[in-house]
């Protein structure tokens, strides 16, 4: 019987996992290596090794309605697209409201997680931790939820850029970037056109002499503001690749400016940036193809590599880190299929066409029900088949996007596992108005672990919240 659960990390995934445990009557203990919650959303002027870092200008790409947890809408006075400091405020309010802080042991690092000698019988884990003072402790838990994120190990592919070792100017990964201070009147190259690359190019272009944005394969660039001034993620579900691409090209001709990718809009997560088109059109940012070679430092002064992150779980046994292609072998991105007892879950280790908070909340909800035996997993063989199928049919799985999923199908899949996915045809008879909203307005997943009879709610802004199909946030 699972009762004591170790939660590793107190970022967004960690705090919702703590609450998920409490909702199911479990006893969570969270281990957080820093002195506060928030994870990625805790801005530091100086990056700390082994921890996620963001830059000073970051605001969320999704509207607050689409990034909120199901039972805790953001305060109405917060803006639609919150600054990172406001996201941290929201997480603190969430933790305080549900009394999660007493469950967290701050400044405590997890050193190792290993199966007990009688794991085949008990499914238990030995969790070794180390305090800030260097004191080590080992405790036994019935289950473990890994919520330490994937923005801590910068991926700096030097082998892809011949001559970089002899490059006499400065180069660094965007993990080290906090602001444009010190880059005044510099000639800067930003390598990579993900969301970070786009943000940094815009940020630096306000003070630099020139900014070059290097992209290997291009990207669709989309703003945060949609028709009528509403957040762009308030879209009609019927919008297709062609319609969206036509709309985006009306604002910025992607082919003309060297941005047009080979893939369609929904084939890969787009770049969300309100200012990039204007900076490109004004000449402050010049789009260039992939860097082929570095030859001295006469053309540029600084290179910022926005080339993503590696992921690792140094505290887990290597057997639990097997990969399928570039992806970890995790059933529905949560459970290692090889375990005889499904008592270890990975939460929040994912990216989709939507905010991470609802994804992590639903994952945590499902995981805790599996821990309690309320929901069963497939056999190992069938889970492996599903993993292989997922890798082949979701996003084109590559080193660049090993964590990405299609948001709505994935959330539908988890909600079905949890037992809260609605029957849409039945809903047309039960509540036609709600059914129509489900097809023509933006929806937000709202799992309620402590009250499964409640499946629909309304946010203060009036956007409908529901479990089921709809259009996700970016």
Secondary structure by P-SEA (a helix, b strand, c coil): cccbbbbccccaaaaaaaaaaaaabbbbbbbbccccccccccccccccccbbbbcccccccccccccccccccccccccccccaaaaaaaaaaaaaaacccccccccccccccccccccccccbbbbbbbcccbbbbbbbbcbbbbccccccbbbbccccccccccccbbbbccccccccccccccbbbbccccaaaaaaaaaaaacccbbbbbbcbbbbbbccccccccccccccccccaaaaaaaaaaaccccccccccccccccccccccccaaaaaaaccbbbbcccccccccccccbbbbccbbbbbcccccccccccccccccccccccccccccccbbbcccccccccaaaaaaaaaaaaaaaaacccccccaaaaaaaaaaaaacccccccccccccccaaaaaaaaaaaccccaaaaaaaacaaaaaaaacbbbbbbbbcccccccccccccccccccccccccc
